[in-house]
Amino acid sequence: MTSEIIVTVRLFAAPREFTGKSEIQVTLPTGARLSELIKRLSADYPGLGRYLPYSKLAVNHAISTPEAILNDSDEVALLPPVGGG
């Protein structure tokens, strides 16, 4: 068993425009939670943190909570808020 995992973060809308990337590979320690990924993204991409409080996070196509434990090769989508009217 390795001591690290690699997850793919998919970005849409404003976060994609801000980073200039549609996806980011992030290496985290085994057993990392979604909350740790959020902190890492905020640290690695200053300014991205302003989008995180308004976004939903999905792990492998399922909306997840910050306590969710990530696994190697997981796909995390940063889903922007949806406006309507």
DSSP file (Angstrom, degrees, kcal/mol; ACC not computed):
  #  RESIDUE AA STRUCTURE BP1 BP2  ACC     N-H-->O    O-->H-N    N-H-->O    O-->H-N    TCO  KAPPA ALPHA  PHI   PSI    X-CA   Y-CA   Z-CA
    1    1 A M              0   0    0      0, 0.0     2,-0.1     0, 0.0    29,-0.0   0.000 360.0 360.0 360.0 134.4    0.0    0.0    0.0
    2    2 A T        -     0   0    0      2,-0.1    28,-0.0     1,-0.1     0, 0.0  -0.444 360.0-133.9 -85.5 162.0    1.4    3.4   -0.9
    3    3 A S  S    S+     0   0    0     -2,-0.1    27,-1.8    26,-0.1     2,-0.3   0.396  86.3  55.0 -93.9   2.6    1.5    6.4    1.4
    4    4 A E  E     -A   29   0A   0     25,-0.3     2,-0.3    27,-0.0    -2,-0.1  -0.956  61.4-160.8-134.9 153.7    0.1    8.7   -1.2
    5    5 A I  E     -A   28   0A   0     23,-3.1    23,-2.5    -2,-0.3     2,-0.5  -0.906  11.9-142.4-125.5 158.2   -2.9    8.9   -3.5
    6    6 A I  E     -A   27   0A   0     -2,-0.3    67,-2.7    21,-0.2     2,-0.3  -0.990  19.6-175.6-122.6 125.0   -3.4   10.9   -6.7
    7    7 A V  E     -A   26   0A   0     19,-2.6    19,-2.7    -2,-0.5     2,-0.5  -0.879  20.4-133.1-117.1 152.3   -6.9   12.5   -7.4
    8    8 A T  E     -Ab  25  75A   0     66,-2.5    68,-3.4    -2,-0.3     2,-0.6  -0.912  16.0-158.0-104.7 127.1   -8.0   14.4  -10.4
    9    9 A V  E     -Ab  24  76A   0     15,-3.3    15,-2.4    -2,-0.5     2,-0.4  -0.923   5.8-154.4-107.0 122.5   -9.9   17.6   -9.8
   10   10 A R  E     -Ab  23  77A   0     66,-3.2    68,-2.7    -2,-0.6     2,-0.4  -0.829  10.2-158.0 -98.8 133.5  -12.2   18.8  -12.6
   11   11 A L  E     - b   0  78A   0     11,-2.8     2,-0.3    -2,-0.4    68,-0.1  -0.869   9.9-176.3-115.2 144.0  -12.9   22.5  -12.9
   12   12 A F     >  -     0   0    0     66,-0.6     4,-0.7    -2,-0.4     5,-0.1  -0.921  48.3 -15.0-134.0 158.5  -15.8   24.3  -14.6
   13   13 A A  H  > S+     0   0    0     -2,-0.3     4,-2.2     1,-0.2     3,-0.5  -0.150 125.9   4.0  53.7-131.7  -16.9   27.9  -15.2
   14   14 A A  H  > S+     0   0    0      1,-0.2     4,-3.0     2,-0.2    -1,-0.2   0.871 131.4  53.4 -58.5 -43.5  -15.1   30.6  -13.2
   15   15 A P  H  > S+     0   0    0      0, 0.0     4,-2.3     0, 0.0     6,-0.3   0.886 110.2  49.3 -60.4 -35.6  -12.6   28.2  -11.4
   16   16 A R  H  X>S+     0   0    0     -4,-0.7     4,-2.3    -3,-0.5     5,-0.7   0.928 113.5  45.9 -66.2 -44.1  -11.5   26.9  -14.8
   17   17 A E  H  <5S+     0   0    0     -4,-2.2    -1,-0.2     2,-0.2    -3,-0.2   0.903 112.4  51.7 -64.6 -40.3  -11.1   30.4  -16.1
   18   18 A F  H  <5S+     0   0    0     -4,-3.0    -2,-0.2     1,-0.2    -1,-0.2   0.926 120.5  32.1 -62.7 -46.7   -9.2   31.5  -13.0
   19   19 A T  H  <5S-     0   0    0     -4,-2.3    -1,-0.2     2,-0.2    -2,-0.2   0.722  97.8-132.6 -84.5 -21.7   -6.7   28.6  -13.1
   20   20 A G  T  <5S+     0   0    0     -4,-2.3     2,-0.3     1,-0.3    -3,-0.2   0.667  74.3 102.9  75.1  16.3   -6.6   28.3  -16.8
   21   21 A K      < -     0   0    0     -5,-0.7    -1,-0.3    -6,-0.3    -2,-0.2  -0.970  59.7-158.4-133.4 146.0   -7.0   24.5  -16.4
   22   22 A S  S    S+     0   0    0     -2,-0.3   -11,-2.8     1,-0.3     2,-0.3   0.650  86.4  17.9 -94.0 -18.7   -9.9   22.1  -16.8
   23   23 A E  E     -A   10   0A   0    -13,-0.2     2,-0.4    -7,-0.1    -1,-0.3  -0.995  62.0-162.1-151.7 152.5   -8.3   19.5  -14.5
   24   24 A I  E     -A    9   0A   0    -15,-2.4   -15,-3.3    -2,-0.3     2,-0.5  -0.995  15.2-139.9-133.4 135.7   -5.6   19.3  -11.9
   25   25 A Q  E     -A    8   0A   0     -2,-0.4     2,-0.4   -17,-0.2   -17,-0.2  -0.853  24.4-170.7 -93.6 129.6   -3.8   16.3  -10.5
   26   26 A V  E     -A    7   0A   0    -19,-2.7   -19,-2.6    -2,-0.5     2,-0.5  -0.984  14.1-149.0-126.5 131.1   -3.3   16.5   -6.8
   27   27 A T  E     +A    6   0A   0     -2,-0.4   -21,-0.2   -21,-0.2    -2,-0.0  -0.866  26.6 169.0 -98.4 128.2   -1.1   14.2   -4.6
   28   28 A L  E     -A    5   0A   0    -23,-2.5   -23,-3.1    -2,-0.5     2,-0.1  -0.882  39.7 -89.0-132.6 161.6   -2.4   13.7   -1.1
   29   29 A P  E >   -A    4   0A   0      0, 0.0     3,-1.7     0, 0.0   -25,-0.3  -0.433  56.9 -89.6 -68.8 148.9   -1.5   11.3    1.8
   30   30 A T  T 3  S+     0   0    0    -27,-1.8    41,-0.1     1,-0.3   -27,-0.0  -0.331 116.8  29.1 -55.1 136.6   -3.4    8.1    1.9
   31   31 A G  T 3  S+     0   0    0     39,-0.6    -1,-0.3     1,-0.3    40,-0.1   0.500  85.3 157.5  87.7   4.9   -6.6    8.5    4.0
   32   32 A A    <   -     0   0    0     -3,-1.7    38,-3.2    38,-0.1    -1,-0.3  -0.299  33.3-135.6 -63.9 146.4   -7.0   12.2    3.1
   33   33 A R  B >>  -E   69   0B   0     36,-0.3     4,-1.5     1,-0.1     3,-0.8  -0.597  23.8-107.6 -98.4 163.1  -10.4   13.7    3.4
   34   34 A L  H 3> S+     0   0    0     34,-2.5     4,-2.2    31,-0.3    33,-0.2   0.850 119.6  61.8 -57.6 -35.2  -12.1   16.0    0.9
   35   35 A S  H 3> S+     0   0    0     31,-2.3     4,-2.0     1,-0.2    -1,-0.3   0.855 101.3  52.4 -61.1 -34.8  -11.6   18.9    3.4
   36   36 A E  H <> S+     0   0    0     -3,-0.8     4,-2.3    30,-0.3    -1,-0.2   0.872 107.4  51.6 -69.0 -36.7   -7.8   18.4    3.0
   37   37 A L  H  X S+     0   0    0     -4,-1.5     4,-2.8     2,-0.2    -2,-0.2   0.913 107.9  52.5 -63.8 -42.0   -8.1   18.6   -0.8
   38   38 A I  H  X S+     0   0    0     -4,-2.2     4,-2.2     1,-0.2    -2,-0.2   0.928 110.3  47.4 -59.9 -45.7  -10.0   21.9   -0.4
   39   39 A K  H  X S+     0   0    0     -4,-2.0     4,-2.0     1,-0.2    -1,-0.2   0.908 112.3  50.3 -61.5 -41.7   -7.2   23.3    1.8
   40   40 A R  H  X S+     0   0    0     -4,-2.3     4,-3.0     2,-0.2     5,-0.2   0.913 109.7  49.4 -64.4 -43.8   -4.6   22.2   -0.6
   41   41 A L  H  X S+     0   0    0     -4,-2.8     4,-2.2     1,-0.2     7,-0.2   0.905 110.8  50.7 -62.6 -40.8   -6.4   23.7   -3.6
   42   42 A S  H  < S+     0   0    0     -4,-2.2     7,-0.3    -5,-0.2     5,-0.2   0.871 114.8  43.9 -63.9 -36.8   -6.7   27.0   -1.8
   43   43 A A  H  < S+     0   0    0     -4,-2.0    -2,-0.2    -5,-0.2    -1,-0.2   0.900 117.2  43.9 -74.6 -42.0   -3.0   27.0   -0.9
   44   44 A D  H  < S+     0   0    0     -4,-3.0    -2,-0.2     1,-0.3    -3,-0.2   0.787 124.2  34.5 -75.2 -27.7   -1.8   25.9   -4.4
   45   45 A Y  S >< S-     0   0    0     -4,-2.2     3,-2.7    -5,-0.2     4,-0.5  -0.680  83.1-154.2-128.9  76.9   -4.1   28.3   -6.2
   46   46 A P  T 3  S+     0   0    0      0, 0.0    -3,-0.1     0, 0.0    -4,-0.1  -0.247  83.9  29.3 -53.1 133.5   -4.5   31.5   -4.2
   47   47 A G  T >  S+     0   0    0     -5,-0.2     3,-1.2     0, 0.0     4,-0.3  -0.012  94.8  91.9 101.8 -28.6   -7.7   33.1   -5.1
   48   48 A L  G X> S+     0   0    0     -3,-2.7     3,-2.1     1,-0.2     4,-0.9   0.823  72.2  73.5 -65.6 -29.4   -9.5   29.8   -5.9
   49   49 A G  G 34 S+     0   0    0     -4,-0.5    -1,-0.2    -7,-0.3     3,-0.1   0.742  82.1  68.5 -56.6 -25.0  -10.6   29.7   -2.3
   50   50 A R  G <4 S+     0   0    0     -3,-1.2    -1,-0.3     1,-0.2     4,-0.2   0.748 102.6  45.6 -69.4 -20.4  -13.2   32.4   -3.0
   51   51 A Y  T X4 S+     0   0    0     -3,-2.1     3,-1.1    -4,-0.3     4,-0.4   0.736  96.3  75.6 -88.9 -25.1  -15.1   30.0   -5.2
   52   52 A L  G >< S+     0   0    0     -4,-0.9     3,-1.3     1,-0.3    -2,-0.2   0.853  87.2  56.5 -62.5 -40.1  -15.0   27.0   -2.9
   53   53 A P  G 3  S+     0   0    0      0, 0.0    -1,-0.3     0, 0.0    -2,-0.1   0.768 112.9  43.5 -63.9 -21.3  -17.7   28.1   -0.3
   54   54 A Y  G <  S+     0   0    0     -3,-1.1     2,-0.3    -4,-0.2    -2,-0.2   0.399 102.6  84.9-102.1   1.6  -20.2   28.5   -3.1
   55   55 A S    <   -     0   0    0     -3,-1.3     2,-0.3    -4,-0.4    23,-0.0  -0.724  68.1-134.2-107.1 152.4  -19.4   25.3   -5.0
   56   56 A K  E     -C   79   0A   0     23,-2.4    23,-2.9    -2,-0.3     2,-0.5  -0.762  19.5-143.0 -95.6 150.6  -20.5   21.7   -4.5
   57   57 A L  E     -C   78   0A   0      7,-0.5     7,-3.0    -2,-0.3     2,-0.4  -0.970  13.4-167.8-118.2 130.1  -17.9   18.9   -4.6
   58   58 A A  E     -CD  77  63A   0     19,-2.1    19,-2.7    -2,-0.5     2,-0.6  -0.955   8.0-156.7-117.6 133.6  -18.6   15.6   -6.2
   59   59 A V  E >  S-CD  76  62A   0      3,-2.7     3,-1.2    -2,-0.4    17,-0.2  -0.948  82.9 -15.9-109.0 119.6  -16.4   12.5   -5.7
   60   60 A N  T 3  S-     0   0    0     15,-3.4    -1,-0.2    -2,-0.6    16,-0.1   0.912 132.2 -49.4  51.3  47.8  -16.8   10.0   -8.6
   61   61 A H  T 3  S+     0   0    0     14,-0.3     2,-0.4    -3,-0.2    -1,-0.2   0.560 118.1 106.7  73.3  13.1  -20.1   11.7   -9.7
   62   62 A A  E <  S-D   59   0A   0     -3,-1.2    -3,-2.7     0, 0.0    -1,-0.2  -0.986  76.6-114.7-124.1 126.9  -21.7   11.8   -6.2
   63   63 A I  E     -D   58   0A   0     -2,-0.4    -5,-0.3    -5,-0.3     2,-0.3  -0.333  45.2-166.6 -55.7 133.3  -22.1   15.0   -4.2
   64   64 A S        -     0   0    0     -7,-3.0    -7,-0.5     4,-0.0    -1,-0.1  -0.806  18.9-122.7-127.5 164.2  -19.9   14.6   -1.1
   65   65 A T    >   -     0   0    0     -2,-0.3     3,-2.0    -9,-0.1   -31,-0.3  -0.629  36.7-104.5-100.0 162.2  -19.2   16.1    2.3
   66   66 A P  T 3  S+     0   0    0      0, 0.0   -31,-2.3     0, 0.0   -30,-0.3   0.729 118.8  62.5 -59.2 -21.1  -15.9   17.5    3.5
   67   67 A E  T 3  S+     0   0    0    -33,-0.2    -3,-0.0   -34,-0.1     0, 0.0   0.583  74.9 120.9 -81.4  -9.1  -15.5   14.4    5.7
   68   68 A A    <   -     0   0    0     -3,-2.0   -34,-2.5   -35,-0.1     2,-0.4  -0.290  63.6-129.1 -59.1 134.7  -15.4   12.0    2.7
   69   69 A I  B     -E   33   0B   0    -36,-0.2   -36,-0.3   -35,-0.1     2,-0.2  -0.731  21.4-138.2 -87.6 132.2  -12.3   10.0    2.5
   70   70 A L        -     0   0    0    -38,-3.2   -39,-0.6    -2,-0.4     2,-0.3  -0.596  14.0-157.1 -91.1 151.1  -10.5   10.1   -0.9
   71   71 A N    >   -     0   0    0     -2,-0.2     3,-1.9   -41,-0.1   -66,-0.1  -0.844  36.3 -76.6-122.4 161.2   -9.0    7.1   -2.6
   72   72 A D  T 3  S+     0   0    0     -2,-0.3   -65,-0.2     1,-0.3    -1,-0.1  -0.298 117.2  15.4 -56.3 137.4   -6.3    6.8   -5.3
   73   73 A S  T 3  S+     0   0    0    -67,-2.7    -1,-0.3     1,-0.2   -66,-0.2   0.511  88.1 152.0  73.8   9.1   -7.6    7.7   -8.8
   74   74 A D    <   -     0   0    0     -3,-1.9   -66,-2.5   -68,-0.2     2,-0.5  -0.335  40.0-137.0 -64.1 152.2  -10.8    9.4   -7.5
   75   75 A E  E     -b    8   0A   0    -68,-0.2   -15,-3.4   -66,-0.0     2,-0.5  -0.969  17.6-167.4-113.1 123.5  -12.3   12.1   -9.6
   76   76 A V  E     -bC   9  59A   0    -68,-3.4   -66,-3.2    -2,-0.5     2,-0.5  -0.947   4.2-158.2-112.7 125.9  -13.4   15.2   -7.8
   77   77 A A  E     -bC  10  58A   0    -19,-2.7   -19,-2.1    -2,-0.5     2,-0.9  -0.903   9.8-148.1-106.2 130.4  -15.6   17.7   -9.6
   78   78 A L  E     -bC  11  57A   0    -68,-2.7   -66,-0.6    -2,-0.5   -21,-0.2  -0.849  23.4-162.1 -94.1 102.0  -15.7   21.3   -8.4
   79   79 A L  E     - C   0  56A   0    -23,-2.9   -23,-2.4    -2,-0.9     3,-0.1  -0.777   8.8-136.8 -96.4 120.9  -19.3   22.2   -9.4
   80   80 A P        -     0   0    0      0, 0.0   -25,-0.1     0, 0.0   -67,-0.1  -0.290  34.3 -88.2 -70.1 157.8  -20.2   25.9   -9.5
   81   81 A P        -     0   0    0      0, 0.0     2,-0.6     0, 0.0   -26,-0.1  -0.343  40.9-129.3 -63.7 148.7  -23.4   27.2   -8.1
   82   82 A V        -     0   0    0     -3,-0.1     2,-0.2    -2,-0.0    -3,-0.0  -0.891  20.0-156.5-105.2 124.8  -26.3   27.1  -10.6
   83   83 A G        +     0   0    0     -2,-0.6     2,-0.3     2,-0.0     0, 0.0  -0.631  18.0 167.2 -94.9 157.2  -28.3   30.3  -11.0
   84   84 A G              0   0    0     -2,-0.2    -2,-0.0     1,-0.1     0, 0.0  -0.951 360.0 360.0-155.6 174.9  -31.8   30.5  -12.2
   85   85 A G              0   0    0     -2,-0.3    -1,-0.1     0, 0.0    -2,-0.0   0.438 360.0 360.0 171.3 360.0  -34.7   32.7  -12.4
